[in-house]
Amino acid sequence: MNSVAVRISVPKILRVQITEDTLSADLEDGRTISVPLSWYPRLGYATEEGR
């Protein structure tokens, strides 16, 4: 049986933006990943300054 080594690269985050209901991260490979802020209650309950 042969095995293959797989190299995985993790793109760096270039920018993070938090709105009233969304956390978004722009990645160096051009993708933007957005998730609901409700997934992170600590951020959801924080003040705008605290975020």
PDB file of N, CA, C and O in Angstrom:
ATOM      1  N   MET A   1       0.841  -1.173   0.000  1.00  0.00           N
ATOM      2  CA  MET A   1       0.000   0.000   0.000  1.00  0.00           C
ATOM      3  C   MET A   1       0.886   1.236   0.000  1.00  0.00           C
ATOM      4  O   MET A   1       1.857   1.322   0.752  1.00  0.00           O
ATOM      5  N   ASN A   2       0.542   2.177  -0.843  1.00  0.00           N
ATOM      6  CA  ASN A   2       1.258   3.442  -0.909  1.00  0.00           C
ATOM      7  C   ASN A   2       0.563   4.486  -0.045  1.00  0.00           C
ATOM      8  O   ASN A   2      -0.653   4.452   0.144  1.00  0.00           O
ATOM      9  N   SER A   3       1.346   5.397   0.466  1.00  0.00           N
ATOM     10  CA  SER A   3       0.755   6.513   1.201  1.00  0.00           C
ATOM     11  C   SER A   3       1.196   7.811   0.545  1.00  0.00           C
ATOM     12  O   SER A   3       2.264   7.897  -0.062  1.00  0.00           O
ATOM     13  N   VAL A   4       0.354   8.804   0.682  1.00  0.00           N
ATOM     14  CA  VAL A   4       0.626  10.096   0.073  1.00  0.00           C
ATOM     15  C   VAL A   4       0.641  11.155   1.169  1.00  0.00           C
ATOM     16  O   VAL A   4      -0.269  11.221   1.995  1.00  0.00           O
ATOM     17  N   ALA A   5       1.661  11.964   1.168  1.00  0.00           N
ATOM     18  CA  ALA A   5       1.726  13.067   2.127  1.00  0.00           C
ATOM     19  C   ALA A   5       0.922  14.232   1.564  1.00  0.00           C
ATOM     20  O   ALA A   5       1.098  14.623   0.410  1.00  0.00           O
ATOM     21  N   VAL A   6       0.056  14.770   2.378  1.00  0.00           N
ATOM     22  CA  VAL A   6      -0.761  15.896   1.964  1.00  0.00           C
ATOM     23  C   VAL A   6      -0.325  17.121   2.752  1.00  0.00           C
ATOM     24  O   VAL A   6      -0.274  17.110   3.982  1.00  0.00           O
ATOM     25  N   ARG A   7      -0.017  18.157   2.027  1.00  0.00           N
ATOM     26  CA  ARG A   7       0.391  19.403   2.672  1.00  0.00           C
ATOM     27  C   ARG A   7      -0.812  20.347   2.665  1.00  0.00           C
ATOM     28  O   ARG A   7      -1.366  20.651   1.609  1.00  0.00           O
ATOM     29  N   ILE A   8      -1.199  20.794   3.825  1.00  0.00           N
ATOM     30  CA  ILE A   8      -2.336  21.688   3.961  1.00  0.00           C
ATOM     31  C   ILE A   8      -1.827  23.048   4.415  1.00  0.00           C
ATOM     32  O   ILE A   8      -1.095  23.159   5.398  1.00  0.00           O
ATOM     33  N   SER A   9      -2.225  24.073   3.684  1.00  0.00           N
ATOM     34  CA  SER A   9      -1.841  25.421   4.100  1.00  0.00           C
ATOM     35  C   SER A   9      -3.072  26.129   4.644  1.00  0.00           C
ATOM     36  O   SER A   9      -4.176  25.985   4.119  1.00  0.00           O
ATOM     37  N   VAL A  10      -2.866  26.881   5.685  1.00  0.00           N
ATOM     38  CA  VAL A  10      -3.950  27.636   6.310  1.00  0.00           C
ATOM     39  C   VAL A  10      -3.768  29.099   5.923  1.00  0.00           C
ATOM     40  O   VAL A  10      -2.764  29.715   6.282  1.00  0.00           O
ATOM     41  N   PRO A  11      -4.738  29.665   5.188  1.00  0.00           N
ATOM     42  CA  PRO A  11      -4.592  31.066   4.778  1.00  0.00           C
ATOM     43  C   PRO A  11      -4.656  32.012   5.966  1.00  0.00           C
ATOM     44  O   PRO A  11      -5.349  31.751   6.949  1.00  0.00           O
ATOM     45  N   LYS A  12      -3.935  33.094   5.864  1.00  0.00           N
ATOM     46  CA  LYS A  12      -3.921  34.097   6.936  1.00  0.00           C
ATOM     47  C   LYS A  12      -5.158  34.985   6.836  1.00  0.00           C
ATOM     48  O   LYS A  12      -5.696  35.218   5.754  1.00  0.00           O
ATOM     49  N   ILE A  13      -5.586  35.470   7.987  1.00  0.00           N
ATOM     50  CA  ILE A  13      -6.708  36.398   8.037  1.00  0.00           C
ATOM     51  C   ILE A  13      -6.167  37.808   7.810  1.00  0.00           C
ATOM     52  O   ILE A  13      -5.250  38.252   8.501  1.00  0.00           O
ATOM     53  N   LEU A  14      -6.745  38.500   6.838  1.00  0.00           N
ATOM     54  CA  LEU A  14      -6.311  39.856   6.530  1.00  0.00           C
ATOM     55  C   LEU A  14      -7.122  40.905   7.270  1.00  0.00           C
ATOM     56  O   LEU A  14      -6.601  41.954   7.648  1.00  0.00           O
ATOM     57  N   ARG A  15      -8.417  40.610   7.477  1.00  0.00           N
ATOM     58  CA  ARG A  15      -9.288  41.598   8.107  1.00  0.00           C
ATOM     59  C   ARG A  15     -10.436  40.894   8.800  1.00  0.00           C
ATOM     60  O   ARG A  15     -10.959  39.900   8.296  1.00  0.00           O
ATOM     61  N   VAL A  16     -10.826  41.401   9.943  1.00  0.00           N
ATOM     62  CA  VAL A  16     -11.980  40.894  10.680  1.00  0.00           C
ATOM     63  C   VAL A  16     -12.965  42.039  10.848  1.00  0.00           C
ATOM     64  O   VAL A  16     -12.584  43.158  11.192  1.00  0.00           O
ATOM     65  N   GLN A  17     -14.231  41.746  10.603  1.00  0.00           N
ATOM     66  CA  GLN A  17     -15.267  42.764  10.756  1.00  0.00           C
ATOM     67  C   GLN A  17     -16.407  42.175  11.583  1.00  0.00           C
ATOM     68  O   GLN A  17     -16.843  41.049  11.342  1.00  0.00           O
ATOM     69  N   ILE A  18     -16.878  42.940  12.550  1.00  0.00           N
ATOM     70  CA  ILE A  18     -17.993  42.510  13.392  1.00  0.00           C
ATOM     71  C   ILE A  18     -19.111  43.527  13.242  1.00  0.00           C
ATOM     72  O   ILE A  18     -18.917  44.719  13.479  1.00  0.00           O
ATOM     73  N   THR A  19     -20.290  43.042  12.843  1.00  0.00           N
ATOM     74  CA  THR A  19     -21.474  43.896  12.762  1.00  0.00           C
ATOM     75  C   THR A  19     -22.401  43.500  13.907  1.00  0.00           C
ATOM     76  O   THR A  19     -22.014  42.735  14.790  1.00  0.00           O
ATOM     77  N   GLU A  20     -23.614  44.018  13.890  1.00  0.00           N
ATOM     78  CA  GLU A  20     -24.567  43.695  14.955  1.00  0.00           C
ATOM     79  C   GLU A  20     -24.879  42.201  15.018  1.00  0.00           C
ATOM     80  O   GLU A  20     -25.162  41.668  16.091  1.00  0.00           O
ATOM     81  N   ASP A  21     -24.827  41.524  13.862  1.00  0.00           N
ATOM     82  CA  ASP A  21     -25.232  40.119  13.849  1.00  0.00           C
ATOM     83  C   ASP A  21     -24.276  39.169  13.137  1.00  0.00           C
ATOM     84  O   ASP A  21     -24.580  37.984  13.004  1.00  0.00           O
ATOM     85  N   THR A  22     -23.115  39.669  12.671  1.00  0.00           N
ATOM     86  CA  THR A  22     -22.206  38.830  11.884  1.00  0.00           C
ATOM     87  C   THR A  22     -20.741  39.062  12.251  1.00  0.00           C
ATOM     88  O   THR A  22     -20.325  40.185  12.536  1.00  0.00           O
ATOM     89  N   LEU A  23     -19.975  37.977  12.236  1.00  0.00           N
ATOM     90  CA  LEU A  23     -18.520  38.023  12.362  1.00  0.00           C
ATOM     91  C   LEU A  23     -17.963  37.545  11.027  1.00  0.00           C
ATOM     92  O   LEU A  23     -18.243  36.422  10.610  1.00  0.00           O
ATOM     93  N   SER A  24     -17.177  38.384  10.351  1.00  0.00           N
ATOM     94  CA  SER A  24     -16.631  38.050   9.037  1.00  0.00           C
ATOM     95  C   SER A  24     -15.117  38.158   9.056  1.00  0.00           C
ATOM     96  O   SER A  24     -14.551  39.036   9.707  1.00  0.00           O
ATOM     97  N   ALA A  25     -14.469  37.253   8.334  1.00  0.00           N
ATOM     98  CA  ALA A  25     -13.015  37.278   8.206  1.00  0.00           C
ATOM     99  C   ALA A  25     -12.643  37.187   6.731  1.00  0.00           C
ATOM    100  O   ALA A  25     -13.062  36.258   6.040  1.00  0.00           O
ATOM    101  N   ASP A  26     -11.860  38.146   6.248  1.00  0.00           N
ATOM    102  CA  ASP A  26     -11.343  38.120   4.883  1.00  0.00           C
ATOM    103  C   ASP A  26     -10.005  37.389   4.906  1.00  0.00           C
ATOM    104  O   ASP A  26      -9.121  37.728   5.693  1.00  0.00           O
ATOM    105  N   LEU A  27      -9.860  36.391   4.047  1.00  0.00           N
ATOM    106  CA  LEU A  27      -8.651  35.582   3.996  1.00  0.00           C
ATOM    107  C   LEU A  27      -7.756  35.998   2.838  1.00  0.00           C
ATOM    108  O   LEU A  27      -8.224  36.580   1.859  1.00  0.00           O
ATOM    109  N   GLU A  28      -6.466  35.697   2.955  1.00  0.00           N
ATOM    110  CA  GLU A  28      -5.507  36.109   1.933  1.00  0.00           C
ATOM    111  C   GLU A  28      -5.742  35.426   0.586  1.00  0.00           C
ATOM    112  O   GLU A  28      -5.254  35.907  -0.436  1.00  0.00           O
ATOM    113  N   ASP A  29      -6.474  34.326   0.566  1.00  0.00           N
ATOM    114  CA  ASP A  29      -6.725  33.636  -0.700  1.00  0.00           C
ATOM    115  C   ASP A  29      -7.988  34.148  -1.392  1.00  0.00           C
ATOM    116  O   ASP A  29      -8.435  33.569  -2.382  1.00  0.00           O
ATOM    117  N   GLY A  30      -8.567  35.248  -0.861  1.00  0.00           N
ATOM    118  CA  GLY A  30      -9.708  35.863  -1.509  1.00  0.00           C
ATOM    119  C   GLY A  30     -11.066  35.473  -0.936  1.00  0.00           C
ATOM    120  O   GLY A  30     -12.077  36.094  -1.265  1.00  0.00           O
ATOM    121  N   ARG A  31     -11.101  34.457  -0.091  1.00  0.00           N
ATOM    122  CA  ARG A  31     -12.378  34.046   0.501  1.00  0.00           C
ATOM    123  C   ARG A  31     -12.743  34.947   1.661  1.00  0.00           C
ATOM    124  O   ARG A  31     -11.880  35.546   2.304  1.00  0.00           O
ATOM    125  N   THR A  32     -14.044  35.032   1.917  1.00  0.00           N
ATOM    126  CA  THR A  32     -14.569  35.688   3.105  1.00  0.00           C
ATOM    127  C   THR A  32     -15.446  34.673   3.819  1.00  0.00           C
ATOM    128  O   THR A  32     -16.342  34.080   3.219  1.00  0.00           O
ATOM    129  N   ILE A  33     -15.184  34.481   5.087  1.00  0.00           N
ATOM    130  CA  ILE A  33     -15.967  33.548   5.890  1.00  0.00           C
ATOM    131  C   ILE A  33     -16.780  34.363   6.880  1.00  0.00           C
ATOM    132  O   ILE A  33     -16.233  35.164   7.638  1.00  0.00           O
ATOM    133  N   SER A  34     -18.092  34.152   6.868  1.00  0.00           N
ATOM    134  CA  SER A  34     -18.991  34.872   7.767  1.00  0.00           C
ATOM    135  C   SER A  34     -19.801  33.879   8.583  1.00  0.00           C
ATOM    136  O   SER A  34     -20.266  32.862   8.068  1.00  0.00           O
ATOM    137  N   VAL A  35     -19.961  34.188   9.858  1.00  0.00           N
ATOM    138  CA  VAL A  35     -20.765  33.349  10.749  1.00  0.00           C
ATOM    139  C   VAL A  35     -21.665  34.260  11.584  1.00  0.00           C
ATOM    140  O   VAL A  35     -21.341  35.426  11.809  1.00  0.00           O
ATOM    141  N   PRO A  36     -22.791  33.723  12.038  1.00  0.00           N
ATOM    142  CA  PRO A  36     -23.659  34.529  12.895  1.00  0.00           C
ATOM    143  C   PRO A  36     -22.964  34.841  14.216  1.00  0.00           C
ATOM    144  O   PRO A  36     -22.285  33.989  14.789  1.00  0.00           O
ATOM    145  N   LEU A  37     -23.138  36.051  14.683  1.00  0.00           N
ATOM    146  CA  LEU A  37     -22.534  36.456  15.950  1.00  0.00           C
ATOM    147  C   LEU A  37     -23.112  35.641  17.105  1.00  0.00           C
ATOM    148  O   LEU A  37     -22.484  35.524  18.157  1.00  0.00           O
ATOM    149  N   SER A  38     -24.302  35.078  16.914  1.00  0.00           N
ATOM    150  CA  SER A  38     -24.918  34.256  17.956  1.00  0.00           C
ATOM    151  C   SER A  38     -24.105  32.992  18.242  1.00  0.00           C
ATOM    152  O   SER A  38     -24.303  32.366  19.283  1.00  0.00           O
ATOM    153  N   TRP A  39     -23.202  32.606  17.351  1.00  0.00           N
ATOM    154  CA  TRP A  39     -22.319  31.472  17.607  1.00  0.00           C
ATOM    155  C   TRP A  39     -21.297  31.807  18.694  1.00  0.00           C
ATOM    156  O   TRP A  39     -20.696  30.909  19.283  1.00  0.00           O
ATOM    157  N   TYR A  40     -21.102  33.096  18.958  1.00  0.00           N
ATOM    158  CA  TYR A  40     -20.138  33.556  19.952  1.00  0.00           C
ATOM    159  C   TYR A  40     -20.845  34.487  20.929  1.00  0.00           C
ATOM    160  O   TYR A  40     -20.708  35.706  20.822  1.00  0.00           O
ATOM    161  N   PRO A  41     -21.594  33.939  21.876  1.00  0.00           N
ATOM    162  CA  PRO A  41     -22.392  34.764  22.788  1.00  0.00           C
ATOM    163  C   PRO A  41     -21.579  35.826  23.521  1.00  0.00           C
ATOM    164  O   PRO A  41     -22.077  36.922  23.779  1.00  0.00           O
ATOM    165  N   ARG A  42     -20.364  35.516  23.849  1.00  0.00           N
ATOM    166  CA  ARG A  42     -19.536  36.493  24.564  1.00  0.00           C
ATOM    167  C   ARG A  42     -19.359  37.761  23.733  1.00  0.00           C
ATOM    168  O   ARG A  42     -19.399  38.865  24.275  1.00  0.00           O
ATOM    169  N   LEU A  43     -19.164  37.613  22.431  1.00  0.00           N
ATOM    170  CA  LEU A  43     -19.064  38.778  21.549  1.00  0.00           C
ATOM    171  C   LEU A  43     -20.426  39.420  21.348  1.00  0.00           C
ATOM    172  O   LEU A  43     -20.540  40.643  21.267  1.00  0.00           O
ATOM    173  N   GLY A  44     -21.459  38.589  21.267  1.00  0.00           N
ATOM    174  CA  GLY A  44     -22.806  39.103  21.057  1.00  0.00           C
ATOM    175  C   GLY A  44     -23.274  40.005  22.185  1.00  0.00           C
ATOM    176  O   GLY A  44     -23.980  40.985  21.945  1.00  0.00           O
ATOM    177  N   TYR A  45     -22.890  39.686  23.406  1.00  0.00           N
ATOM    178  CA  TYR A  45     -23.301  40.481  24.563  1.00  0.00           C
ATOM    179  C   TYR A  45     -22.330  41.618  24.883  1.00  0.00           C
ATOM    180  O   TYR A  45     -22.617  42.459  25.735  1.00  0.00           O
ATOM    181  N   ALA A  46     -21.194  41.645  24.207  1.00  0.00           N
ATOM    182  CA  ALA A  46     -20.192  42.685  24.470  1.00  0.00           C
ATOM    183  C   ALA A  46     -20.643  44.020  23.899  1.00  0.00           C
ATOM    184  O   ALA A  46     -21.468  44.078  22.987  1.00  0.00           O
ATOM    185  N   THR A  47     -20.098  45.070  24.440  1.00  0.00           N
ATOM    186  CA  THR A  47     -20.363  46.401  23.880  1.00  0.00           C
ATOM    187  C   THR A  47     -19.597  46.526  22.567  1.00  0.00           C
ATOM    188  O   THR A  47     -18.690  45.743  22.288  1.00  0.00           O
ATOM    189  N   GLU A  48     -19.971  47.513  21.772  1.00  0.00           N
ATOM    190  CA  GLU A  48     -19.268  47.729  20.515  1.00  0.00           C
ATOM    191  C   GLU A  48     -17.784  48.001  20.749  1.00  0.00           C
ATOM    192  O   GLU A  48     -16.928  47.541  19.994  1.00  0.00           O
ATOM    193  N   GLU A  49     -17.495  48.759  21.810  1.00  0.00           N
ATOM    194  CA  GLU A  49     -16.105  49.055  22.152  1.00  0.00           C
ATOM    195  C   GLU A  49     -15.358  47.776  22.566  1.00  0.00           C
ATOM    196  O   GLU A  49     -14.182  47.607  22.243  1.00  0.00           O
ATOM    197  N   GLY A  50     -16.045  46.888  23.275  1.00  0.00           N
ATOM    198  CA  GLY A  50     -15.432  45.651  23.732  1.00  0.00           C
ATOM    199  C   GLY A  50     -15.122  44.677  22.604  1.00  0.00           C
ATOM    200  O   GLY A  50     -14.194  43.874  22.702  1.00  0.00           O
ATOM    201  N   ARG A  51     -15.904  44.753  21.536  1.00  0.00           N
ATOM    202  CA  ARG A  51     -15.663  43.871  20.395  1.00  0.00           C
ATOM    203  C   ARG A  51     -14.437  44.292  19.652  1.00  0.00           C
ATOM    204  O   ARG A  51     -14.073  43.666  18.657  1.00  0.00           O
TER     205      ARG A  51
END
